[in-house]
Amino acid sequence: MREMSFYGTALPGIELEAYAGKLIVIEGPDGVGRSTHIALLRAWLESQGHAVLDTGMSRSVLAGRGIKEAKQGHTLGGLTMQLFYATDFADRLENEMLPALRAGFVVLTDRYIYSSIARAVVRGADAGWIRAIYGIALVPDAIFYLRIRSAEELGPRVLQAGRRFDYWESGMDLHNAGDYYESFVGYQKLMLREFDRMSGEYGFRVVDASRPVRRVASDLRRAVGRLVDEVETTNAVELTSHSTAERKSQNSVSGRAPQAGEQTLSRGETKGTG
C-alpha cells in the first residue's frame, strides 16, 4: 500500500487513503509511440493476470467531448483551453484513476500533467501558474519519458502510421511556419526542450524511443514488471503481518501460546505435524 502524495493541494473532498495499485505514466512528444506502448503494456499485464485501466488526455466524460469540439472550431482562447484540459484531468483523476488505484489496478496513462504543462508553456503561459493548476495531481509511481533524438524523426513516424499532421500537434496556432511539416517539426522541438527541462524536476525515467519498437517495449515490460512485483511483495508482507497479529490475538484470548511443531490453519486453529 502507498500513501497518496500530491504535487500541491489535492482536490476538495478526496479521501487521503493508501492505495494498492500503481500509477504509471507514459510521456513523450506526438508521434513517439505512446499509444502503441500503452497497448502493448496493457496486453502483457493482463496476460499476467493484472487488472489494468488505461486512460489519457481528453477522455473524461465531463470535458473530453467538449475539448474535441473546441479544437475543431479553433474558437477558444489559449487560457480557456488550458483550463479545459485541467478540467478533463481533474475529472479523470477523481472518477477513474483514484478509484482504480484503490481497487488495486495498474493504471496506465497516455500522458499526464507534463504534456499539458509543456503545451501551455510553449504557448506563452506562466510556468509557475500552470504548475500550480496541476498541483492537484497525484505523484505517479513511475513516469517513463519516451525521448526521441530529434524532432525530425517524428514526422515520418506520423505519416507511416497513416495519420495526417494535426493542426494543434503541429503548433499551427503559433504561426511559426507556413506549412504543416515545418510547423510540426518546429513545435516538437519546443516540446522536447520543455520535456527535457522537466525531466529532472519530476523524476522522469528516460527511455530511448529512437530504437525499434520491440526493444523499447522490452525495456518497458522489465521496468513495469519490477514495479508490479513490488506491489505483490508489499501486499504479501502486509497480509503476513496481519495474519501474525491476528493469531497472537486469538492465542491471547484462548489463554495458550502455539506449541512447537504446530501449524496455524486459520483464525487460531492448530494442527500437529506428527
N, C-alpha and C positions, 0 to 999 in steps of 0.2 A: 504494500500500500504506500502511496505517496501523498504527502500533504500538498494542497493546492498553493501555488505561488504565482502571483500576477506581476506584470511589469509595472503596474501602477495601482490604481484603485479598482477593485472588482466591481462588476455590475451590481446595482442595488438588488437585494433580495437573494443573491447567490449564497447557498449554504456552503461554507468553507469546510468541507469534509474531505477526508482522504479518499483517493480513488485507486482502483485496482488495475485499470487499463494503461495503455501507452499512447501518447500523442506524438505522432511522427510527421514531420513536415518535409515536403519535397519542394524546394525553391529553385529558382533559376529564370533566365530570360525566356521570352517567347520563342518557341521552336526548338528548345533544347532537349525535349523528350520527357517532360514531367509526366504527362498523361500516360505515356507508354509505360514508364517505370512504375507508376501507381498501379496500373492494371496488372503488370507482372507481379508486383509485390502482393497485391490482394489475392491473386490466384494461388500464389505459393503459400501464403499464410493460411488461407482457407483449406488448402490441401493438407496442411499440418494440423488442422483441427481448431484453428483460432477464429473467433468471431471478429469480423472486420467491418468498419464503417469507412467509406471514402467520401470526401467532400471537397469543395473548392469554391473559389470566388464566384459570386453572382448566382449561387444555387439556393439561396434561402427562400422560404415560402413567402416571407414578408416583403422582400425587396428585390429578389432575383429577376422577376419578370419586368419590374419597373426599370431596372438598370438596363436591361437589354433593349427595351423600347426607347429609353432616353438616348442610348448610343446610336440608335438608328436615325433619330431625328436631329442629333447634334444641337440640341436646343438649350441644354442646361449649362450653367457656368461651371468653372473649374472647382470652386469651393463647394457648390451644391453636389457635384459628382463625388467629391471626396467624402462628404458626409453620407451620401447614398451608399457608397462602398462600406463605410464604417457601420451603417445600419445593417447591411447584409451580413457583415461579420458578426456583429453582436447577436443577431437572431440565430445564426448557425451555432455560435458558441453556446448560447443558453439552451437552445432547444434540440440540438443534435449532438454536438461534441461532448459537453459535460455529462448528459445522461448516459451516453455510450461509454465514456470513461468510467463512470461509477459502476456500470454493469460489467466491467472487465474487458471491453472491446479494445482492439487495436484500432486507433483512429488514424487513417492516412489522409492528409490534406494536401491537395494540389495547390500550393501557395498558401500563405498565411497572412500575417500583417506586413511582412517585409516587402513584398511586391507592391502593396498599397502605399507604403511609405516611400519607396523608391519612385513610383509613378508620380506621387504628389510633389516630391522634392524636385524632380526633373521638370515639373510644370510650374515651378516657382513657389510652392507652398513653404512656409516656415518649417524648418526641420524639427524644432522643439515643439511646435504646435501639433504637428501631425503625429509625433511620437506620444504626446500626451493624450491625444484622442484614442490611440490604441493601447493606452495603459490598462484597459480592461482585459487585455489578452492574457490567457493562461500561459505560463512559461512551458514550452514543449519539452518532452523527454529527449528529443533529438531533432536537429534541423540539418538536413542534407542539402547542400548547395551544389547543384549541377552546374559546374563552371565550364564555360566554353573558352577556348583560347583567343578567339577573335570574333567580333560581331559579323564579319563577312562569312563565317561558316554557317550562320543561322539561316540566311536567305535560301540557299539550295535545299536545306532541310525542310523548310516550309513548302517549297514547290514540290519536292519529292513526295511529301505526304499528301499531295493532291489538294492543297489549300491555296487560297489567294492571300495576298498581303492585306491584312485587316487595317482599316482606317486608323483605329486607336493604337493597335500594336505597332503600327508603323510611325506613330507620332506625327501624323499628318496635321493634327490640330495645332502643332507647334510652328508650322510653316517654315521649316528649316531647309526644305529641299523641294525641287519641282516634281519629282516622280516618286512613286511608291517605294521602289527598291532603294534609292538613295536615302529617302526619309527613314525607311526601316533600319538600314544599317546605322545611320547617324543616331537614331533614337536608341537602338540597342546598345550602342557604345556608351551612351549616357547612363542607361540602366545598369550595365555591367560595372561602371565606375561606382555607382551607388551601392550595388551589392557588395563589391569589394570593400567599401568603407564600412559597411555594416557587419562584415564577416567576423571581425574581432569583437565588436560591440555586443553582438548577440550569440557568439559562440557557434558559428556555422561549422559544420563538418564538410570540408570542401572535397568534392568528387570530380575528377577529370572527366567531363562529359564529351570531350573530343574523341574519345576512344569508341570502339564498336559497342553497340547496344548490349551485347551479351556479356562483355567484360564489366561494363558499368552495372548491369543487373546483378552479376555475381557478387560484386563488392557490396551492393546494397543489401542483398539477401544475407550475407555474412554479418553485416553490421546490425541489421534489424533482428536477425536471429539471436544475436547476443543480448539485445535489449529485451526481447520477449523471454529469453531464458532467465534473465534477472527477475522478471515478474514471477515466473513459476517458482524459482528458488525462494524468493521472498515470501510468497504465499505459503509455500510448504513449511518454511521455518515458523511463520506465524501460526499455522494450523497445528504444528507440533507443540509450540509453546502453549497454545490454548488448551490442547488435549492434556498436556502435563499438568497445567494449573487445575483443570477440571478433575483429574484423577486425584490430585492432592486434596482437593476439596471434598471429594467423595470419601476418601480414606479417613479424612479428619472426622466426617460425620459418622462413619461406621465404627470409629474408635480403634482401627488397626492399620498398620502400615503394610504395604505389599511385601510378601515373603520372597526370599531368594528363589530363583528358578520359576517364577510365575510371570505370565504374560497378561497385559491388560487387553480385554476384548473391546468393551465399550461401557462408558459411564461407570467404571469401577468394578465390572465383573472380572473375575480372575480364573485362570485355569493353570493347573500344574503342568510342568513339562514332562513329567515322568511317563 
